[in-house]
Each structure stands twice: as C-alpha cells, then as structure tokens.
Amino acid sequence: MKYISTRDANRQPASFTDILLGGLAPDSGLYLPESYPQLNGAVLNEWRQLLAEEGYAALAAEVLKLFVDDIPTDDLEAIAQRAYTHPKFASEEIVPVTALGDGLFIGHLSEGPTAAFKDMAMQLLGELFEYELGRRDETLNILGATSGDTGSSAEYAMRGRTGIRVFMLTPAGRMTAFQQAQMFGLDDPNIFNIALDGVFDDCQDVVKATSNDAGFKKEFRIGAVNSINWARLMAQVIYYINCYLKVTSDNEQKVSFSVPTGNFGDICAGHIARSMGLPIDKLIVATNENDVLDEFFRTGNYRPRPAEETFKTSSPSMDISRASNFERFVFDLLDRDASRTAELFGPKLKEGGFQLSTEELRAARDEYGFTSGSSTHADRLATIASVKESYDYLVDPHTADGIKVARQVQKEEDIKTPIICLETALPVKFSETIVEAIGTEPAVPERFAGIMDAQRHVTDLPNDVAAVQDFIRRSIAQTDVKQHPRGA
C-alpha cells in the first residue's frame, strides 16, 4: 500500500510511516492511498463475527492491515489493543450504537477520555507516533489547530509520550469554557497551548504555512495531528465499519450516515469507507450557519468565507469556512486529476473559490451518495429538546445539527435506509446551550469532576506565522522530550 498526493501529477508514491510523521505533502496536497482496498461479503461476514466475539480493537487491527504494510501485523494488533481499551473508553464496546427511533440511530463516538469523537483517531495516532518514533530514534513536534475538540483529544493522546511535543493553536475566546478547561488545565512539559488572535481558519492557515515552510519543518521536525494527516481518516474508517456491522444483520442491507462537519474530515472517512465497498446508501453532510459545504452540495459552488464572515455559533467545532479535507473528495470526484485539483485548491481558492459543472455535482450526489443540509441555533435548541422528549436522550449541539439534517433529508428525499447519526461530543461540553434548550444542566461524568477548577496553562499570541514559529523554536530549546517519562 503506497500513498500519493492530491496535487502530484507524477504520482510519486510514499510509504505509510513516512506520511504518518510528515502530515501535509511537500506540494501542499493531501495524501490518499493509490487505490482503496476493497471489501467483499466474505470479509464483512468475518468482521461481523470478529466484532461480536473479540471487540472493536480486533476489528481496528484488521482494517489497519489493509492500509499499513510497513509495520508488522503483530505490532499493528498490539497498537490497536493499546489504543482502544476500557476504561480509557467508558464503554467496553468502545463505540456502541443505539436506536433512537423513527429509523434513526446514534453512533456513540464520545466514550473516550475527552468526551469527543476526535478521541477515536487520536488515541490510535498517539500509539502510532510513539511506536514509529521509537523505531527511528527520533522526536516529533506536533503542530495543530482546533476549533474545540481536536486540541484536547490530541493533548490527552500525546501527553507524556516519549519523543513528542504538542503545540496546539486555538482561536482566542471561541471555545466553550469546558473545552478551554480540558486543554488549558493540562500541566505537562510536552504540551503547549497557544491562544491565537483570530478564528479557527486563521489557526489552520498558520499550521499550513508552517508545514509549507520546508526549512522550518525539517529543522524542527514538525508533524500534524489535524485531519490533514491521513492516519486520522484511516482511524475514522474503522468506526463506520463498526456502526454498519452493528446496525445490520447481513450484507444485503444498506445504511446511511448523517455527519455534523465543518472540516470535512469525519465524513471524508465515510466517503472512503463507501469507496471501499461498505454498503452505504447516503452520506448526509450536516453544517451549521457556516454552510460552505451545504452550498457546494446544493449548487456545485465552493466559496470559502473570510474570517469576518465566519459565524460564531453554538456548535463551535463546526465554525469553519475552509474545509481542509474537502480536497481529498474533490480529487476522487475529478477522477484523481492532480493537476486540476492543484489548480482548484491553489490559485482558484485564493481567487475566492470555484464552481464545478452540473455533471460533476450530479456525480457527487448520485455516484458518491452525498446530500446535505444546514442547521441554525434555533434548530439546535428545538432538536435537543425534541430528542430528549421523544427518545429520553440528550445530545450535544453538533449532534443535534446532524439529527436535524437527517430528519430533513429523510423526509425530503424519502430515505428508507436506517440513518446512523454520528455523535460529536457529550452534552457536558456545551452546558450553556443545553440549559437554553431544556432548562437544566447536563450531567457531568465522574471522570470530569473538578475539571473547571484547574489552573490554566496557555500563551496568547498574535495571528502571525513568525510569532508562532518563534514560540515553537524557544519552547523546543527549553524542553527535552527524548527521555520524557510516559504518564508524567
């Protein structure tokens, strides 16, 4: 299994472990497999039994073996077993699936240590990073951006690991108090929180600019945990397969997925699973008021918004107007035309966006199964309240966006297949909106008791690439992570 960049017309292949540590391709493209491994009925039957008998980690190992050929299979199995354990994940199933009613299901992705779906990929990524760095006797300085949950998931997955530092950019004042407490309350010598004067897209731009600075990236061993890193998507493919196997009893059945998304990473993993042959009917893109992706799937017009037009909403993890992973899907949609992809996501994007043809939009919807919808603050409040009343289940605002759009599409497009709504986070992370919706505070899981009381550890910086790079340079000089004790 080799990997290629979405912008490399020469198709120069790379190995998994090389792209694992590198993140963004040298040409600023994103890595994808040269071709997607294909699933058949025999494999799905085998995995259905494996999941029932041995659990999520065993299934994860089998999926990893399809994508990774430069790590021994015994080591992959051990890595998966370390990543997906109970009680690190609150449920022994790791990702339970429950029926709400009316053809809707919830895929519970928030059982991990930070109560967000990002834990599903980050816990695996932490194990993969530490393993490969140990083999190479190297260090890695992870630079990431977060609109809410990626940061805490990455930091909890990487804290105390030998050879790893984490520098996480957050948009100042744009996260909930609980999200800030999760991140800024960590007091670990290898964790560095940076509050940037800007919005999430500004943070993401700084990460990309630094990743594109070849000299700085090489000298300071810069890596990525944002979903520009292929390993994140690979890990997310696993839970699509898990959810499908749990909702169906045979491989003739299809399901649909409704996915709250701003950066297109979570649902891009669904696109990959569907391309592998997993029997998925529809992939439902659910956005909030920052509806760039919904606009595209309705019109074919991809028009990212500037920071001043990016709304601050009550589902803040989706307050994104430039979807990084969207390039991967468009690459596939354009029959993997790297030159055209490079033009669209390079010059055209700088000019304000691009418009695909009617035929290409039709292919996105018909051939690839995408449909979409958007949700507002009023929609979120109404959905949280109605789900609690109808099904006695409390959802966070992002998951509410997904359920709202699922219901809308289910009715408008007469979808008959079960719709699995992928959970984004636990309600406790967004208590202000929950109180507004139902009048009471969400329950605080025992593992988060006292989290709001911890001292904060964060550095404020201007929205400036040079300032961030200087902070990274100085911090690296002051900390030694080569001998960093695990679990410190």
N, C-alpha and C positions, 0 to 999 in steps of 0.2 A: 504494500500500500504506500503510494507516494502522493505528495500534495503539490498543488500548483496555485499560483497567484491569480486572482481575478483580473489582473492587469498585465499579465505576462503573455504576450502573443507567441513567445518562443517556447512556452511550456517547459521551463526548466524545473525538474522535479526536486522535491526536498523530502527528507525523512520526517517522521512524526516527532522524534525527540528534538530535532533541530527547530522545528516550528513551535514546539511546546515552549521553548525558552526564548524564542525570538519575538513572538506576537505578530506584529504587523510585518508584511513582506517588504523587502527593500524598495520596491517600486510603489509603495503605499497601498498596494492591493491587499486583499484578504485571502487567506488560504482555504482551499477546499480539496477534498480527495480528487484524484484524477478521474475516478468514476465511483459511484456509490455502490457499496456491496448490496447484493440483492437477497431478500428474504423469500422463502417459499413455505408452503404449507407444512412440510416436514419439520423445518426449523421452528416455526411458530408452535407446532404441537409439542416439540421437545422443550421449548422455553416455557410453555404454559405449565407443563409438569414440573420443570425445574423451579419455577417461581413458587408454585404451591408447596413443594417439598423442601426447598433449600433457601428460598427468600430472595430479597432484592439484590443483595451483594453478589450472589451467584449469577443472577441474570446480568448484572452490570458487567461482570468479568467476561461473559460470553459476547456481549456487544463490543466491549473494548478490543477483544481479539480480532474483530472484523476490521478495525481501523488502525491497530498498532502492531507492527511486525518487527520492531527493533527493541522491544522489551520482552524477555522470556515469558511464556504463558503462566508459569508458576508464580512469577513475580507480579504479573497483572492480577492474578487471583488474590494474592496477598494484599495488594494495593487496594482492590475493591473491598475486601473484607475489613480493612482498617478504616476506609472512608465511610462505610455505611454500617454503623453499629448502633445498638441500643445499649445504654440510654442517651448516647450523644444525640441520637434522634429519638424523640419522645415516644414514637410508635415502633413496636417491633417490626411492623410491616414496612417501615421507612416511608413509603408512600401509599397510605390507604386510599381507597376510592369508595365514596358513599353516594347513595342515591338521594337526591333532594325530592324529586317528584316531577311529574309533567315532562318526562323524558330528559331531565337534567341531572347531571352527576357532578360531584366535586372531586377533583384530583388533589389530595392534600399534600402540597409541596412545602408546607411551613412547619414541619415537625423538627427541623434542625436547630442548632444552637442559637441562631439569631432570629428564629421565627419568620424566615423569609425564604422564598423559593430559590434564591441565589445560593443557599447552603447546599443544594443538590449538586451543583457543579463545583463550588469552591472547596468542599471537603475532599473531593477527588483530586482537584487541581493541587491542593496542598501536598497530598501524598505523592503525586507525580513529580512535582517540582523537587521536593526533598530527595526523592529516590534518584532522579537523574542528576541533580547537582552533586549528590554523594558519589555517583559513578564517575563523574568528571572532576571531582575535587574542585568545584567552582562555587562562586557566590552569585546571587541574582538580586537586583534591586527592582522591585515591582513598582511600577507607576500606574495608578489607576484613577478613574473619575467615577463619582457616584452621585446619583440623584436621590439616594435614600438607603437602599438595601445592599447594593453591591459592596460598598465600603465595609460595613460591619461584617458581612459574610466573609469577605476576603481576609479581614484582620483576624477574625476568630479562627479561620482556617490556617493562617500562616504564623500566628503568634507563637514564639518560642521555637520555631523551626530553624535548624542549623543551616547557615549559609544564605538566609533570606532576610531582606528588609522590605517593608511596605511603606510607600508614600502614596497617600490617598487624598485626592482633591475633592472638596465638597463645595457646592455653591452656598456662600455665606447666607444664613437665615432662611434657607429654602427647604430645610428638612424639619420633620416634627421633633418635638422635644425628646421623645423616646428614641428616635433614630440617632439624634445627636448624642444622647447619653450612652447608647450602645457603643458608639465609636470613640467619642472623646473621653469616655470613662476608662478606656484601656490604658494601663501604665506598663507598657512593655518596651524594652530597649530597642526592639526591631520594628516598632510601629510608629509612623509619623503621620499625624493628621494635619491637613492644610485646608483652611477655610479661604476660598478664593473669592475675590470681589467680583461676582458675576453669576450667571446661570449655569446649569449643567452643561449646555453646549459649549460654553466658554472653557469649562474644565476639560471637556473632551477634546477641544481644539488644542489646548496646551499639551495634553497627553500625546496627541497625534504629531504635533510639531516637534516634540522631544523625541518621539520614536522615529521621526523622519530625519533627525539630526544624526547622521551616521557616525560622526566622530564622537559625539557625546554618548550616544547609545553604546558604542563599543567600549569606550574608556570606562564607563560607569556601569556596564552590564545591566542595561535597562530591559526589563521584561514586562509583560502585560497580563492582567487578570480580567480586564474588561472583555466583553463578548467578541472583541476583535480577535481574541485568542481562540483558535479552532477547538482546543480541548474543552472549553466551556460548552460549546454546542454539542460536541460528542457526548459529553456527560448528560446533557439535556435530552438527547435522543432516547436515552435509556428509560426515562420516566414516561415518555409517550408509549413505548412498547409495554411497559408495566401497566399503565392505565388501560390500554387496549385489551390486554390479556385478562384483566380483572373484570372488565365490563362484559366481555363476550364469552361464549362457551364453545364456539367453533370459528374457523377462519373464513366462513362464508359471510359472516356478519361484518358490517362496517360501523364505524363511529365517526363523529365529528368532534372537533375541539374548538372551544372559544377561549381566546388567549388575550388578556389585557397586555398591551405592549406599547412602548414608545420607541425603543431602540431596535426593534425587530429581531432581537436575539432569541427570545423564548419561542416565538412562532416560527422562526427560521429553522429551529431544530425539528419542529413539526413538518416543515416542508421537506427536510432531509429524510425523516422517517417515512413520509409518504412516498418520496422518490425511491426509497429502498424497497417499497412494496408493502409496507404496513397498510392494511385495509382502512384507510381514512377517506371519508366522504368529503367533508368541508373543513377548511381551516378558516376560522372566523377571527378576523383582526378587530379587536376592540380598543378604541382610543378614547381619551378624554377630550377636553376642549382643544388640546393641541392635536389637531386631527389631520396632520400631514399625510399619514398613511391611509386613512379613510378616504381622503380626497383622491389619492392615487388610484385606489382600487375601484373608485366610482368613475373617475374621469381619465385616468392614464397620465395625469399631470402630477409630477413630483416637484413640489415647490417648498423647500425648507424655509423656515421663518428665521429672521434675525432674532437676537436675544430680546430686543424690546417688544417683539410680537409673540414671545413665548409666555403663555399664561401661567401664573402661579395658582395651582388648583388644590383641591382636597384629595387628589390621588397623585401626590408629588413625584413618585417614582416614574411616572409617565409624562412628566413635564419636559418633554424632549421634542425638538423640532428638526433634528437631523439624525436620521436613523442609520447608525453605522452598519448594521448587518444587512440592511436592505440591498446593498451592493451584491451580496452573495446570491440572493434570489434573482436579481436582475441579470446577473451573469448566466445563470441557468436558463432564465426566460429567453435570453438572446442567443440560445444555443451555444453558450460559452464563448462568445465573441469577445476576446480580451481587449482588442483594440477599441471596439465600440464602448465597452464597459469603462475603459480608462478615459475615454472622451467624455462620457456622461458624468462620471463621478469626479472628474478633474475639471477641465475648462467649463463644461456646461453647468456644473454645480456652482462654480464661482460666479457664473453669469446669472444665477438665480434659480436654476433647476432645469428640468427637461420634460418633454411630452413624448410618450410612446404612442405608437399607432393604435388604431381601433382593433386591428388583428392581434397585436401583442397584448392589449388589455383583455381581449376575449380569451386568449390563451391563458393568461394569469388566472382568470376566473374559471374557465371550463377545463383546461388541461391540468392546471395545478391546483384547482379546488378552492381558491381564495374567494372570500367575500368579507364584507366589513361593515362597521357601524361606529358611531361615536356616542359618548355619554356626557352629561353635564352634572354639575354639583347637585341640582335638584333631582336628576335621575338617580344619582348615587344614594341620596338620602331616602328616596322612595323605595329603591331596590333593597337597601339594607333593612328597612322597616318591613317590607312585604315578605322578604325571605325569612326574617325572624318570625313573623306572624304565621306564614303559611307552612313553614318547614321546621320551626323552632331551631333555626341555625343562624349564627351570627357571622357575617362576613366583613372583611375589611373593604375600604372604598375601591381599591383596584379590582378586587374580585367582583365587587358589585358592578363595576363597569363591564366586566366580562359577562356576567349574568344578564344584565340589562340588554346588551347587544345580542346575546344568544337568544333571548326571548323574542327580540325584534326580528332577527333573521329567521328563527324557527317559524314564525308566523308569516312573514313576507315571502319567504322562499319555500314554504311548505316542506321543511326538512323533517324527514321521518326517522333518521338515524338518531341514536342516543347522542346527546351533546355533553361532552366532558368539559366542564369549566375549570381551567387550571387556576388554583389558588395562588395568590401573590404573597400574602403575609397574614399573620394573625391580627385580629382587630385591636389588640392592646397597643400596637404601634401607632394607632391613629384614633386615640380615645376622644379627641375633641369632636371629630366628625361623627363618631359613634353616638356620643351624647346628644348631638344635634339631631341624629336620626331617630333614636329610640328613647332618649331621655335618661339613660343610665350609663354608667361607666362599664367598659368591658372588663371581664375578669383578667387579673394579672396572674399568669402561670407562675408557679412557685419558683421556677428557676430564674425569674427576673425580679424577685423581691429585692428591694433596695437599690435597684439599678440607677434610679434618678438621683441618688444621694452621693454618687462617686465624684471625686474631683475631676475636673476637665483637663485634658491634655491636647491642645490644638494651637497651631500657629496661623495667624492671619497674614495673608499675602495679597498683593495686587494682582490683577488679571494681566500677568506679564510672564512670558516664557522664560526670559533671562532670570527673573527673580526666583522662579520655581527651580530652575536648574542650579542656581547658586545655593539655594537652600539644600538641595539634594547633595551637592558637592560637599558642603560643610558638614552635613549630617553623616555622610559616609566616612569622612575623615575622623569623626568623633566616636564611631561605634565599630566594634569588632563582632561580626556575627558568625565567623568561621567556627568558633568554639562556643557558640551560644547554646546554653543548656536547654534541651527540649522541655517545654512546660513551665519555663521560668515566668 
